[in-house]
Amino acid sequence: MRILVSLLTAVLLLSPIGADAQDSRAALETVAKALGATGLKSIEFQGGGTFFWAGQSYNAGTAWPQFNVRSLTRTVNYDTASLREEMVRTRTLEPPKGGGPYVRGEHKAVAFLSGDHAWNVAGEAVTPAPIALAERQFLLWSTPHGVVKAAMAGKATLQGRTITFGVPGSFKAMATLDAANLVERVDGTVANPVLGDMAVTVSYADYRDFGGVKFPTKIRQTVGGLPALELTVTEVKPNPAADMPVPDSVRQAGNPYVKVTTQKAADGVWYLTGGSHHSVVIEMKDHLIVVESPLNDERALAILAEIRKLSSKPIRYLVVSHHHFDHSGGVRAFAGEGVTLVTHDLAKTYFEKVVAAPATVSPDHLAKSGKKAAAVEGVRDRRSLTDGTRTVEVRHIAGSLHADDLLMVYLPKEKFLIEADAYTPPAPNATPMTPPSAFTVNLVENITKQGLAVDQILPLHGRMVPVAELQKAAGHSH
């Protein structure tokens, strides 16, 4: 329980303390007994249903895209603050509408948490995922038994039918008990790079007894007020083997978001890579334009530090390719620097809300800057930014099924095209997807219809490639 106590005590001791701590402790023990949590060290549950990918909607501010959950197995070890989740899912729509990995057929995702480490496993590949830490810690401690164990470990009190708990810098939450002392709802505020204080609610219903442990067979979760998971639980195993050690590669990885590698693509054009998501810096006469600030504050601040090594000119604009969380997670940091955001008209109101949102659970660069607002400018079909020497064209990728606000950036002099998610180059000599991705086909159609002379693609995932690679991926032989 040492890890649990160290994670939770700081917030739990801030919870209101009742007049009689012993009575409060007794009340929590009553809840633990009702749930069968007293001797429970770990739990595993399985089920199926529907998953909605938060942060990947087709339209900014609307429902998350839907996936069918063939199976979900989540294992939790409360003593070591560890979690393993394996989800096998399929897309509801083909071609897809919205974000998430473009994988046809079944897609298996395996996610881990242990203490303050989060990582993903795909086949033999182990990838650190600290950006998912807050969300996974909430998943762990918002389970019914996690709520009461968190409360008892931190010596928190039960006031009426509400338990307050949390993990500093990750989330804060309130759990509500029903008349039978079972957890029926957890309302949380989770730190999120885009939304700041993000609302997450989990509802539990139809409890059954599984070997002396009560567990809900209906779980519903919302993120940002929108459905995120609807699960029917079919099997629960109390106290399964649940050893989830942190891989050495994860423990030794450091912070993956601060590693920035700079490639000079042309005079005054730099391609900033070094991770899963990229940015491009374009030098104008008296200012800079940055295309994309992805992932989170840490990545954004590392990009800003690298840019200052490249040029002393101020950053005037940040072009945001689209609203998906992984591509807009650094927007708030640039807003904290007073940079004007350029997005599609369809997402302008959304981003105005993003840069005005509070971030109290984990104050970020924008929150610490004291700035109350940031300028957000919209683009409909096309906007040219020029200084008389260099022209930067911000263009809409019309008709994309990935996101309705998807923008690309075209540099006519260099014949460069910068784009995100419409086309991600595979590994060299890899077999192209067959039939081609609908996103990629649409990108080629837009290049043709808009009359763009393109030599090189600077994708915001993957690697810089000649346009012939894009044509090949779209099913064109030449």
Buried (B, 14 or more C-beta within 10 A) or exposed (E): EEBBBEBBBBBBEBBEEBEEEEEBBEBBBBBBEBBBBBEBBBBBBBBBBBBBBBBBBBBBBEEBBBBBBBBBBBBBBBBBBBBBBBBBBBBBEEBBBBBBEBBBEEBBBBBBBBBBBBBBBEEEEBEBBBBBBBBBBBBBBBBBBBBBBBBBBBBBBBBEBBBBBBBBBBBBBBBBBBEEBBBBBBBBBBBBBBBBBBBBBBBBEEBEEBEEBBBBBBBBBBBBEBBBBBBBBEEBBBBBEBEBEBBEEBEEBEEBBBEBEBBEBBEBBBBBBBBBBBBBBBBBEEBBBBBBBBBBBBBBBBBBEBBEEBBEBEBBBBBBBBBBBBBBBBBBBBBBBEBBBBBBEBBBBBBBEBBBBEBEBBBBBBBEBEBEEBEBBBBEEEBEBEEEEBBBBBBBBEEBBBBBBBBBBBBBEBBBBBBBBBBBBBEEEEEBBEEBBBBBBBBBBBBEEBEBEBEBBBBBBBBBBEBEBBBBBBBEEE
